[in-house]
């Protein structure tokens, strides 16, 4: 039995404007051969691209389910030149209805449509292998079904990469060129959806000519989180689709409706996640962790210059996984931001949970606005290095020293 993954527009949390923008690109003949879905982790860029890939893949030369007289050309061709029909949907809800009526819908939703090809970072299954994305196709389908808002780290752990670096290799690029040179099987279009082109490296130059001058009716969908890590030569050949961070209310609603979280807890998690649904799920998973208690202990040993206690605290936090360490720093950042807002907008305190309000007010007593901002910058840097597998002991030891100089020595105030 084929298990369907969540691949409709309705499965994408929020992003109403982007959904409508994508439909309008099709309806108004403004769609490029290559789109770059650019959105930070947890924004839903991948689910959006998957839903859009399904939508386009179901276009056909003739289709009895399409309303009479409804026709559109994706890449600016005239109807006379291509002679096929496709839906004109004024809303993503109608687009969802139309997709589910198509004969090939179950294949698209099961991630087995023969004309949708996927590329993503992988690792060799054994030493000496030249890995391809297709080697992990069954794992990919399962991953999307379970973690549609997962990130690159989640995926690499899912396939057992452990500490190995994933890549999209030159060998993979050659396979992409081969696949897209073939005729489509069922759809009008051949689609390549590449997730995380940041892992492409210089091997991506092999795809430049294909992206710039693709075979007829070929569509590239690139899904990225960090624009600065994409090859400029590829970036310049794509049409940008910006996927913003999610609205707090959308995350709150998703947590209550999908994860069955109580409204008050959902609101608090949504506030801390700052537009990142992946982070919201991580926070929910570790909701029993006492981040506030861990933070209170850390600040106490910093302020009291208790070096033995500092070493013990660093040992304990270093034993936590990378994701937990990131969540802890994100939580500290969230409290600092609330503290800053309390200083600038005193009336905001009524909107904060009592525990957070009390802690934020205490933070305001030990540090000024400039010091808060300096700490936020240091926490952001630390999160960046954790993401890149920095040694946790060294990182938190250095961070402890920096916070001591900012809070106790007030060096930031002097510098400002």
C-alpha positions as a printed Julia matrix, in Angstrom:
416×3 Matrix{Float64}:
   0.0    0.0     0.0
   1.41   3.39   -1.03
   1.62   5.8     1.92
   1.02   9.37    0.85
   3.22  12.17    2.13
   1.77  15.64    2.9
   2.17  17.24   -0.52
  -0.73  19.66   -0.98
  -0.67  23.42   -0.47
  -2.9   22.95    2.56
  -0.12  20.92    4.2
   2.15  23.98    4.13
   1.82  26.02    7.32
   0.87  29.65    6.64
   2.69  31.31    3.7
  -0.58  32.41    2.1
   1.09  35.12    0.01
   3.76  32.79   -1.36
   1.2   30.14   -2.3
  -0.78  32.7    -4.23
   2.38  34.09   -5.82
   3.3   30.65   -7.16
  -0.11  30.13   -8.73
   0.05  33.58  -10.3
   3.45  32.83  -11.83
   1.8   29.98  -13.71
  -1.43  31.76  -14.6
   0.34  34.89  -15.84
   3.04  33.04  -17.82
   5.86  34.5   -15.67
   7.45  31.26  -14.53
  11.16  30.81  -15.14
  12.81  27.5   -16.03
  14.56  27.62  -12.65
  13.09  28.76   -9.33
  15.01  29.24   -6.1
  12.84  28.77   -2.99
  14.85  30.67   -0.39
  13.72  30.36    3.21
  15.34  29.88    6.6
  15.05  26.6     8.47
  11.49  25.89    9.56
   9.86  28.36    7.14
   8.35  25.64    4.96
  10.34  26.21    1.76
  10.65  22.46    1.1
   6.93  21.61    1.6
   6.07  24.58   -0.64
   8.38  23.38   -3.4
   7.03  19.83   -3.1
   3.41  21.0    -3.4
   4.33  23.18   -6.38
   6.23  20.34   -8.05
   3.15  18.14   -7.72
   0.94  20.89   -9.14
   3.08  21.33  -12.25
   3.72  17.61  -12.73
  -0.02  16.97  -13.12
  -0.32  19.24  -16.17
  -0.86  17.21  -19.32
  -1.49  17.6   -23.04
  -5.12  16.63  -22.63
  -7.05  16.12  -19.43
 -10.76  15.51  -19.15
 -10.79  16.78  -15.56
  -9.67  20.28  -16.55
 -12.42  22.92  -16.89
 -13.34  23.67  -20.49
 -11.41  26.58  -21.99
  -8.85  26.7   -19.16
  -5.35  26.8   -20.63
  -2.02  28.25  -19.67
   1.6   28.14  -20.81
   4.29  27.84  -18.2
   7.28  29.29  -19.97
   5.73  32.01  -22.11
   4.81  29.82  -25.11
   1.5   30.38  -26.86
  -1.34  27.89  -26.63
  -1.05  27.26  -30.39
   2.58  26.22  -30.0
   2.04  23.63  -27.3
  -1.63  22.65  -27.57
  -2.28  21.4   -24.07
  -4.62  22.18  -21.23
  -3.89  23.03  -17.62
  -5.88  24.44  -14.7
  -6.45  28.08  -13.97
  -6.93  28.16  -10.21
  -7.72  31.41   -8.44
  -6.79  29.98   -5.04
  -4.53  27.28   -3.63
  -7.61  25.55   -2.2
  -8.94  25.04   -5.72
  -5.49  23.93   -6.86
  -5.49  21.27   -4.12
  -8.93  20.05   -5.21
  -7.8   19.86   -8.82
  -4.62  17.92   -7.98
  -6.48  15.26   -6.04
  -8.78  14.65   -9.01
  -5.92  13.78  -11.39
  -5.13  10.14  -12.27
  -1.43  10.56  -11.38
  -2.09  12.19   -8.0
  -1.28   9.1    -5.91
   2.14   8.83   -7.6
   2.95  12.48   -6.99
   1.79  12.35   -3.39
   3.78   9.16   -2.81
   6.95  10.8    -4.19
   7.15   8.2    -6.96
   6.0   10.25   -9.96
   8.38   9.26  -12.81
   8.78  12.87  -14.0
   9.73  14.42  -10.63
  13.39  13.84   -9.81
  14.94  14.66   -6.44
  18.47  15.62   -5.48
  19.77  16.17   -1.94
  23.02  15.78    0.06
  24.06  12.18    0.65
  27.05  10.18    1.91
  28.62   6.97    0.55
  26.96   3.82    1.9
  30.37   2.18    1.96
  33.94   3.3     1.39
  34.75   4.0    -2.24
  31.11   4.4    -3.33
  30.01   7.26   -5.56
  26.68   8.04   -3.91
  23.58   9.2    -5.75
  20.39  10.64   -4.32
  18.49   7.75   -5.88
  20.42   5.37   -3.58
  18.4    6.87   -0.73
  15.01   7.22   -2.45
  13.13   5.03    0.04
  14.72   6.89    2.99
  13.82  10.2     1.32
  10.15   9.25    1.02
  10.03   8.16    4.65
  11.86  11.3     5.82
   9.43  13.65    4.0
   6.47  11.74    5.38
   7.77  12.02    8.97
   9.73  15.3     8.92
   8.54  17.64    6.15
   9.99  20.56    8.17
  13.27  18.78    8.91
  16.66  20.36    8.22
  19.86  19.09    6.64
  21.22  17.82    9.95
  18.02  15.82   10.56
  18.29  14.26    7.11
  21.93  13.26    7.45
  21.24  11.69   10.85
  18.2    9.94    9.36
  20.4    8.19    6.76
  23.09   7.34    9.32
  25.7    9.84    8.18
  26.76  10.46   11.8
  29.67  12.95   11.6
  30.24  12.61    7.85
  29.63  15.63    5.65
  26.88  15.25    3.07
  27.48  16.36   -0.5
  25.82  16.74   -3.88
  28.68  15.49   -6.02
  29.85  15.8    -9.63
  28.69  12.18  -10.07
  25.2   13.27   -8.97
  25.29  16.22  -11.4
  26.07  13.86  -14.27
  23.12  11.7   -13.25
  20.85  14.78  -13.21
  21.97  15.67  -16.74
  21.23  12.11  -17.87
  17.76  12.03  -16.28
  16.67  15.37  -17.69
  17.82  14.42  -21.19
  15.15  11.71  -21.3
  11.59  12.28  -22.42
   8.91  12.66  -19.77
   6.82   9.58  -19.04
   3.42  10.95  -18.0
   3.59  14.67  -17.36
   4.07  17.52  -19.78
   7.08  18.5   -17.64
  10.27  17.02  -16.27
  11.03  18.48  -12.85
  14.19  18.43  -10.77
  13.74  19.41   -7.13
  17.12  19.97   -5.48
  17.08  20.39   -1.72
  19.98  22.3    -0.16
  22.06  23.36   -3.19
  24.44  24.81   -0.58
  25.98  21.31   -0.56
  26.67  21.44   -4.28
  30.14  23.01   -4.32
  32.06  23.63   -7.52
  30.58  20.46   -9.0
  27.47  22.56   -9.59
  29.16  24.25  -12.52
  28.38  21.09  -14.48
  24.69  22.09  -14.33
  25.08  25.68  -15.55
  24.42  25.03  -19.21
  21.51  22.73  -18.39
  19.9   25.35  -16.14
  20.48  28.17  -18.64
  19.4   26.21  -21.72
  17.29  23.28  -20.46
  15.52  20.78  -22.7
  11.92  21.79  -23.54
   9.44  21.68  -20.67
  12.07  21.2   -17.95
  11.71  22.89  -14.58
  14.36  23.28  -11.88
  13.21  23.89   -8.3
  16.07  24.67   -5.9
  15.27  24.84   -2.18
  17.87  26.64   -0.05
  18.31  28.12    3.43
  21.5   30.17    2.97
  21.86  32.27   -0.17
  25.52  33.09    0.55
  26.53  29.41    0.26
  25.06  28.9    -3.22
  27.32  29.17   -6.26
  26.84  32.7    -7.67
  26.76  31.27  -11.19
  23.71  29.18  -10.27
  22.12  31.92   -8.21
  22.14  34.31  -11.16
  20.26  31.81  -13.32
  17.26  31.37  -11.02
  14.02  33.22  -10.34
  13.85  33.98   -6.61
  10.88  32.93   -4.49
  11.4   34.35   -0.99
   9.83  32.27    1.78
   9.65  34.4     4.96
   9.76  33.17    8.54
   6.38  31.95    9.74
   3.99  34.16   11.63
   3.83  33.32   15.35
   0.06  32.8    15.09
   0.53  30.27   12.28
   3.01  28.27   14.37
   0.68  28.43   17.37
  -2.23  27.17   15.28
  -0.12  24.37   13.75
   1.01  23.2    17.18
  -2.55  23.06   18.52
  -4.08  21.48   15.4
  -1.32  19.14   14.24
   0.68  18.37   17.37
  -2.35  18.58   19.72
  -0.53  20.97   22.08
  -2.54  22.88   24.68
  -3.11  26.54   23.63
  -1.02  28.13   26.41
   1.97  25.87   25.78
   1.61  26.36   22.02
   1.69  30.14   22.46
   4.85  30.03   24.57
   6.64  27.68   22.16
   5.59  29.79   19.18
   7.03  32.91   20.82
  10.4   31.25   21.49
  10.64  29.56   18.06
  10.66  32.95   16.28
   9.06  31.86   13.02
  10.81  28.47   12.83
   8.39  25.53   12.92
  11.27  23.02   13.02
  12.53  24.74   16.15
   9.0   24.75   17.6
   8.84  20.96   17.24
  12.27  20.58   18.8
  11.21  22.74   21.74
   8.06  20.66   22.12
  10.1   17.47   22.1
  12.31  18.82   24.89
   9.62  20.79   26.69
  10.57  19.01   29.93
  14.06  20.51   29.84
  14.58  23.26   32.4
  16.3   25.82   30.16
  15.57  28.59   32.63
  17.17  26.68   35.5
  20.24  25.86   33.39
  20.54  29.52   32.36
  20.13  30.75   35.93
  22.93  28.44   37.07
  25.21  29.61   34.26
  24.7   33.3    34.97
  25.26  32.74   38.69
  28.61  31.01   38.21
  29.66  33.74   35.75
  28.73  36.64   38.02
  30.17  35.03   41.16
  33.35  34.04   39.23
  33.09  30.53   40.63
  35.62  28.83   38.34
  35.09  25.29   39.66
  31.33  25.6    39.15
  31.93  27.07   35.68
  33.98  24.05   34.65
  31.29  21.7    35.98
  28.54  23.59   34.12
  30.55  23.55   30.87
  31.1   19.78   31.24
  27.35  19.21   31.64
  26.26  21.38   28.69
  28.96  19.83   26.51
  27.43  16.39   27.03
  24.16  17.59   25.49
  23.62  17.05   21.77
  24.18  19.79   19.25
  20.46  20.43   18.79
  19.93  20.83   22.53
  22.83  23.24   22.77
  21.35  25.33   19.94
  17.94  25.32   21.62
  19.44  26.48   24.89
  21.23  29.4    23.21
  18.08  30.23   21.26
  16.08  30.28   24.51
  18.64  32.63   26.12
  18.42  34.87   23.07
  14.63  34.88   23.33
  14.76  36.01   26.98
  17.28  38.74   26.13
  15.02  40.02   23.37
  12.1   40.1    25.79
  14.29  42.02   28.27
  15.18  44.57   25.61
  11.51  44.99   24.69
  10.59  45.47   28.34
  13.1   48.31   28.56
  11.79  49.95   25.4
   8.08  49.09   25.8
   7.24  48.73   29.53
   3.62  47.85   28.79
   4.76  44.64   27.09
   5.11  42.84   30.44
   1.39  42.1    30.55
   1.76  39.9    27.43
   4.54  37.68   28.86
   4.13  34.54   30.98
   4.93  35.28   34.64
   8.1   33.14   34.75
   9.53  34.76   31.61
   8.57  38.25   32.74
  10.31  37.75   36.09
  13.47  36.39   34.47
  13.52  39.15   31.83
  13.25  41.78   34.56
  16.15  40.17   36.45
  18.25  40.25   33.28
  17.57  43.99   33.04
  18.98  44.43   36.55
  22.32  42.81   35.75
  22.9   44.21   32.26
  22.16  47.36   30.27
  20.64  47.58   26.8
  24.1   47.71   25.18
  25.21  44.68   27.17
  22.1   42.76   26.13
  22.84  43.48   22.49
  26.47  42.38   22.9
  25.39  39.09   24.51
  22.9   38.45   21.68
  25.73  38.86   19.15
  27.92  36.38   21.04
  25.09  33.84   21.3
  24.44  34.12   17.56
  28.11  33.47   16.84
  28.11  30.47   19.18
  25.05  28.99   17.45
  26.78  29.45   14.1
  29.85  27.52   15.3
  27.77  24.77   16.92
  26.06  24.27   13.56
  29.52  23.69   12.1
  30.53  21.08   14.66
  32.7   23.26   16.89
  34.14  21.61   19.99
  31.45  22.2    22.62
  33.8   22.44   25.61
  36.04  25.01   23.97
  33.07  26.97   22.63
  31.19  27.23   25.94
  34.38  27.94   27.85
  35.15  30.84   25.5
  31.53  32.02   25.67
  31.61  31.96   29.48
  34.7   34.19   29.49
  33.11  36.59   26.98
  29.91  36.89   29.01
  31.97  37.53   32.15
  33.68  40.48   30.45
  30.38  41.81   29.1
  28.32  41.46   32.3
  30.82  41.77   35.15
  33.53  43.94   33.62
  31.0   46.0    31.64
  33.51  46.24   28.81
  30.76  46.65   26.24
  29.51  49.78   28.0
  33.01  51.24   27.98
  33.5   50.38   24.29
  30.18  51.98   23.41
